[in-house]
Amino acid sequence: MSLTSSDFRKAMGCFATGVTVISVDQGGEVHGMTANAFTSVSLDPMLVLVCVDYRARTHAHLHARKRFGVNVLRSDQQAISEYYARSSEAHQHAEDAGAHFDRTAQGTPVLRGALAYLECRLQRAEKAGDHTIFIAEVEEVVVREGEPLLYFRGQYRGMEKVKS
Ligand SMILES: Cc1cc2nc3c(=O)[nH]c(=O)nc-3n(C[C@H](O)[C@H](O)[C@H](O)COP(=O)(O)O)c2cc1C
């Protein structure tokens, strides 16, 4: 029996994750993309990675701008995740989805009300199959109170406490 991409997706879908929106300045506008292929890489220096499909518009924007925000979504921000997962979206209706952005001192757009944001500076980009691994140094973080939005088996979830 040969492994299919659907088998692979199903297996990876068992790995529950949080949900982020990658935010990048694009000529003064904010471009966002929903991403869960995000992880920490190193503590010293503080590095993270995000894997981006080479067909995503975000791919070119990250290469061009080299600075971006990783916004960890709160449990009530599912509409924002759905909005930034639409490839056809021109992003002029972001506010209807509840997405408002502030700018850091460096001019990086960051999502207002996200559970946390990390301001990142691109260090290197490694091609890997149909994605590119963007490795970036974390320059600034903000962490807020609240519960995360989760993604498991292709569906959004909330947190449930496990009995100890
Ligand atoms: C929960 C979720 C997680 C996603 N994670 C990623 C990801 O890590 N990398 C990626 O390239 N696309 C990911 N996507 C798909 C992109 O959000 C989607 O293709 C988006 O339309 C790309 O936008 P862009 O073309 O404006 O960059 C994810 C979608 C969802 C719903």
The ligand as a Tripos MOL2 file, in Angstrom:
@<TRIPOS>MOLECULE
LIG
   31    33     1     0     0
SMALL
NO_CHARGES

@<TRIPOS>ATOM
      1 C1         -5.3330   26.2600   10.2570 C.3       1 LIG1
      2 C2         -4.5430   26.5610    9.0030 C.ar      1 LIG1
      3 C3         -3.1650   26.5010    9.0370 C.ar      1 LIG1
      4 C4         -2.3930   26.7760    7.9010 C.ar      1 LIG1
      5 N1         -1.0370   26.7070    7.9860 N.ar      1 LIG1
      6 C5         -0.2740   27.0040    6.9000 C.ar      1 LIG1
      7 C6          1.1390   26.9880    7.0030 C.ar      1 LIG1
      8 O1          1.7230   26.7320    8.0580 O.2       1 LIG1
      9 N2          1.8660   27.2830    5.8860 N.ar      1 LIG1
     10 C7          1.2580   27.5920    4.6930 C.ar      1 LIG1
     11 O2          1.9820   27.8490    3.7170 O.2       1 LIG1
     12 N3         -0.0880   27.6390    4.5730 N.ar      1 LIG1
     13 C8         -0.8630   27.3680    5.6550 C.ar      1 LIG1
     14 N4         -2.2310   27.4310    5.5710 N.ar      1 LIG1
     15 C9         -2.8430   27.8260    4.2940 C.3       1 LIG1
     16 C10        -2.7600   29.3430    4.0440 C.3       1 LIG1
     17 O3         -3.3030   30.0720    5.1320 O.3       1 LIG1
     18 C11        -3.5100   29.6980    2.7510 C.3       1 LIG1
     19 O4         -2.9950   28.9740    1.6660 O.3       1 LIG1
     20 C12        -3.4990   31.1850    2.4400 C.3       1 LIG1
     21 O5         -4.5310   31.4410    1.5230 O.3       1 LIG1
     22 C13        -2.2130   31.6920    1.8250 C.3       1 LIG1
     23 O6         -2.3710   33.0990    1.6970 O.3       1 LIG1
     24 P1         -1.4730   34.0100    0.7570 P.3       1 LIG1
     25 O7         -1.5020   33.4160   -0.6360 O.co2     1 LIG1
     26 O8         -2.1460   35.3560    0.8360 O.co2     1 LIG1
     27 O9         -0.0960   34.0520    1.3250 O.co2     1 LIG1
     28 C14        -3.0280   27.1360    6.6930 C.ar      1 LIG1
     29 C15        -4.4330   27.2160    6.6530 C.ar      1 LIG1
     30 C16        -5.1760   26.9320    7.7970 C.ar      1 LIG1
     31 C17        -6.6860   27.0220    7.7420 C.3       1 LIG1
@<TRIPOS>BOND
     1     1     2 1
     2     2     3 ar
     3     2    30 ar
     4     3     4 ar
     5     4     5 ar
     6     4    28 ar
     7     5     6 ar
     8     6     7 ar
     9     6    13 1
    10     7     8 2
    11     7     9 ar
    12     9    10 ar
    13    10    11 2
    14    10    12 ar
    15    12    13 ar
    16    13    14 ar
    17    14    15 1
    18    14    28 ar
    19    15    16 1
    20    16    17 1
    21    16    18 1
    22    18    19 1
    23    18    20 1
    24    20    21 1
    25    20    22 1
    26    22    23 1
    27    23    24 1
    28    24    25 2
    29    24    26 1
    30    24    27 1
    31    28    29 ar
    32    29    30 ar
    33    30    31 1
@<TRIPOS>SUBSTRUCTURE
     1 LIG1         1 GROUP 0 **** ****
